[in-house]
Amino acid sequence: MTAAPKHSTGLFVPFAWGAFVLLHLVNLTEFPIFEDEAQYLLLAEEIARNPLGNFFIYLKHGLLPAFGWIVAPLGALLGDSLLAGRLINVFLASSLIFWIEKVGKLYSMPKSYVFFATAFLIVSPNLLLNTRVALLDTPVLVFTAWYIYFTATYLKT
């Protein structure tokens, strides 16, 4: 029988991920829509209507196009780009729970780091607001966090 790894968090991370997603999905479309959010979703709908002609429409407005590229097909599939954009933000932000565990293992931090950081992430007012709207803040935060992790992992080897 093999011993559990030193920094194993067992079922805590999947449970925390589920709690995060459930907490952030409650009344997801009841939150008021912001002007910027409406603009991002309109541009994503334009991509869905004419993918070849509007593939880089976000760049014409000085915005990062990756969010629109993800929202466009999901919005077309669901028939609601508002729901699609907000779902994407919730699931992108939920990946930060796995990021916390990876950073904890990378730097040999105690289990308490994972527990407290994850608990703070789940109840963070900033993330609670930003994941419930289809703004670009969440994707930028998530991609930056993962970029830092992969860079640190590469530099550590």
Secondary structure, DSSP 8 states (H G I E B T S, - for coil): -----TT--TTHHHHHHHHHHHHHHTTTTTS---HHHHHHHHHHHHHHH-HHHHTTHHHHTT--SHHHHHHHHHHHHHT-HHHHHHHHHHHHHHHHHHHHHHHHHHTT--HHHHHHHHHHHHH-HHHHHHTTS--SHHHHHHHHHHHHHHHHHHHH-
